[in-house]
Amino acid sequence: MEEILERGLDVTWSVNARANHGDLELFKKMKKAGCRELLVGFESGDQSMLDRMNKNLTLEQSRVFVKIAHRADLVVHGCFVLGLPGETMETMKKRLNLPWT
């Protein structure tokens, strides 16, 4: 990223990110360097499922991450998994009602 900024390169890029590592200043710098999108493995909208898969992530951390990314004008591409052991129709439906903003 530093090299992109130093050289004044005009590139657009995306990056994989973890939802428990949101940093507004870093995200703003990434945006300035051409980043447009963060790809994040949220995996589930149900805390018990996140705990079951040892994701070491809370739904609140995910919400905060999305808010910070949006403040930096970055797009968030969330990835989710359906049908893990212990998954029910109710836990799957929780993905549809996540209050991200």
Buried (B, 14 or more C-beta within 10 A) or exposed (E): BEEBEEEEEEEEEBEEBBBBEBEEEBBBBBBEBBBEBBEBBBBBBBBEBBEBBEBEBBBEBBBBBBBBBBEBEBEBEBEEBEEEEEBEEEBBEBBEEBEBE
